[in-house]
Amino acid sequence: MGDFLGTGNIASKDRGFRPFKEAREFVRSLGLKYEREWIDYTKSGTKPDDIPRTPATVYKDKGWKGWDHFLGKTK
C-alpha cells in the first residue's frame, strides 16, 4: 500500500526485522529503562529500520516476554 500511495511505508508484517535476540541485544545496548524511553527513541529518527517500533507485536511468540525482559531489567 505504501508503494501505491507513494509513502514508501511498509507494513510491519511485511518487513524484514532482526531476529528477536539480536534486536533485544541492540536495544539493551542503548541503556533504556522504560517503555516510554523506547517510544521516544523510536521517534528520534535514529532507530535502525530492521528493529521494529512495536516489538511486542512483531516478536509475539518469537521470544517476547514483556518490556522489562526486552530492555534488560530482567533476564
Summary of the structure (lengths in Angstrom):
residues: 75
radius of gyration: 13.0
end to end distance: 38.3
largest distance: 42.4
contacts: 160
relative contact order: 0.19
helix: 45%
strand: 0%
